[in-house]
Amino acid sequence: MSKPKLLYNRDEMLKINIDTLKNRCDVSVLDIAKIAQQQQSKYYPGIDINLCVESVEKILTFRDVFHHIQFAAEVDRLAEEKMFKGPIQDILFYDLGLFGIDETIGLDVARNYGAIGQTNFGDIDVNKHGIVKRLNDAGKTEGVVHTMMDDIVGAIAAAASTRVAQVMNEDIALENPSYQKISLFDLKKRKR
């Protein structure tokens, strides 16, 4: 018997991811978008929340992010139900600070937007912005595990924040089409 093909299109992944975030930890696209907006508002005051929502939704269509969300949600659920054996059960259940695999997976999601995405994730992970703080705090109450999902949510916000910055920079670059753009290769030719 051959294995079934388990492929989902972008729309399906978006819907499943939104449902998983809502059902597993009561997180909405808007909750995540607010973190991206907060992070970018210091560079772009008055940034439109709709751009942030669009960015979160875009990231939720990525296949790797789909896999990360589904994996993290199940790990947290299994730990919450005390289904793991040995030390890993306690490590996940109590969100041991020295564990680090949750942050590694978060960094992998943020890496979709390069070094800046990872830097943004570091800020969110350390400072616990918005919904990430609620997830982290809830994960410290008896019987609730958000060990993986708080980092996944933070990483999605970081990637969205970086995408917002990229879109804003592209818009700024397009504002003045008569601005003379010179490449490094052109500068080198001028020096000869």
C-alpha positions in Angstrom: 0.0 0.0 0.0 1.4 3.4 -1.0 1.4 6.4 1.4 -1.2 9.0 0.7 -0.1 12.4 -0.6 -0.7 14.9 2.2 -0.5 18.2 0.2 -2.5 21.3 1.0 -2.8 24.4 -1.1 -2.1 27.8 0.3 -5.7 28.6 1.0 -6.1 25.3 2.9 -3.0 25.9 4.9 -4.1 29.4 5.8 -7.5 28.1 7.0 -6.0 25.2 9.0 -3.4 27.5 10.5 -6.0 30.1 11.6 -8.2 27.3 13.0 -5.2 25.7 14.9 -4.1 29.0 16.4 -7.7 29.8 17.5 -8.5 26.3 18.8 -5.2 25.6 20.5 -4.4 28.9 22.2 -7.2 31.4 21.3 -5.0 33.5 19.0 -6.3 35.4 16.0 -4.6 36.9 13.0 -5.4 40.3 14.4 -3.7 39.5 17.7 -0.5 38.6 15.8 -0.8 41.6 13.5 -1.0 44.0 16.5 2.5 42.9 17.5 3.8 43.5 14.0 2.2 46.9 14.0 3.6 47.8 17.4 7.1 46.7 16.3 7.1 48.7 13.1 5.2 51.8 14.4 8.5 53.2 15.8 9.8 53.4 12.2 6.5 54.0 10.4 4.1 55.9 12.7 0.4 55.4 11.8 1.1 52.1 10.0 -2.1 50.6 8.7 -3.2 47.5 10.6 -4.5 46.0 7.4 -1.0 45.7 6.0 0.0 43.9 9.2 -3.0 41.5 8.9 -2.2 40.9 5.2 1.4 40.1 6.2 0.4 37.6 8.9 -2.0 35.9 6.5 0.7 35.7 3.9 3.1 34.0 6.3 0.3 31.6 7.4 0.2 30.3 3.8 3.9 29.1 3.8 4.3 25.4 3.8 7.1 25.4 6.4 5.1 27.6 8.7 2.2 25.3 8.3 4.3 22.4 9.4 5.8 24.3 12.3 2.3 25.4 13.6 0.8 21.9 13.3 3.8 20.3 15.0 4.0 22.9 17.8 0.3 22.7 18.6 0.4 18.9 18.9 3.6 18.9 21.1 1.9 21.4 23.5 -1.3 19.4 23.5 0.4 16.1 24.2 2.5 17.7 26.9 -0.6 19.2 28.4 -2.3 15.8 28.4 0.9 14.3 30.0 1.4 11.9 27.1 5.2 12.2 26.9 7.4 9.9 29.0 10.5 10.7 31.0 12.2 14.1 31.5 10.8 15.6 28.3 7.3 15.6 29.8 8.4 17.8 32.7 10.6 20.0 30.5 7.7 20.7 28.1 5.0 20.8 30.8 6.9 23.4 32.9 8.5 25.2 30.0 12.0 24.8 31.3 14.0 28.0 30.5 17.1 26.1 29.3 15.1 23.9 26.9 15.7 26.1 23.8 14.2 23.9 21.1 11.0 26.1 21.2 13.1 29.1 20.4 15.0 27.2 17.7 11.8 26.4 16.0 10.7 30.0 16.4 13.9 31.2 14.8 13.3 28.9 11.9 9.9 30.5 11.2 11.4 34.0 11.6 14.3 33.0 9.3 11.8 33.1 6.4 12.5 36.9 6.5 16.3 36.6 7.1 18.4 38.1 9.8 16.0 41.0 10.5 13.2 38.5 11.0 15.4 36.7 13.5 16.3 40.0 15.3 12.6 40.9 15.4 11.9 37.5 16.9 14.5 38.0 19.6 12.9 41.3 20.6 9.4 39.7 20.8 10.7 36.6 22.7 12.6 38.7 25.3 10.0 41.5 25.7 6.9 39.3 25.4 4.8 41.7 23.3 1.0 41.5 23.1 -0.5 38.0 22.7 2.9 36.4 23.3 2.8 37.7 26.9 -0.7 36.3 27.5 0.4 32.9 26.1 3.6 32.9 28.1 1.8 33.8 31.3 -1.0 31.3 30.7 1.6 28.6 30.1 2.8 29.2 33.7 -0.6 28.2 35.2 -1.2 24.6 36.2 -2.3 22.4 33.4 -1.7 24.8 30.5 1.1 24.3 28.1 2.2 26.9 25.5 5.9 26.0 25.5 6.0 25.8 21.7 3.1 27.9 20.6 4.2 31.1 22.3 7.4 31.1 20.3 5.6 30.1 17.1 3.2 33.0 17.5 6.1 35.4 18.3 8.0 34.2 15.3 5.0 34.7 13.0 4.7 38.2 14.3 8.4 38.8 13.7 8.2 37.6 10.2 5.1 39.7 9.6 6.8 42.7 11.1 9.7 42.2 8.7 7.5 41.8 5.7 5.7 45.0 6.7 9.0 46.8 6.7 9.9 45.4 3.3 6.5 46.5 1.9 6.9 50.0 3.4 10.4 50.4 2.0 9.3 49.3 -1.4 6.5 51.9 -1.3 9.0 54.6 -0.3 11.3 53.6 -3.1 8.4 53.9 -5.6 7.3 57.3 -4.3 9.9 59.2 -6.3 10.6 57.4 -9.6 12.8 60.2 -10.8 15.3 59.6 -8.0 18.5 58.4 -9.6 19.4 54.9 -8.5 23.0 54.0 -8.9 24.4 50.5 -8.4 27.9 49.8 -7.0 28.9 48.6 -10.4 28.1 52.1 -11.9 30.2 53.8 -9.2 33.1 51.5 -10.0 32.9 52.4 -13.7 32.9 56.2 -12.8 36.1 55.8 -10.8 38.0 54.4 -13.8 
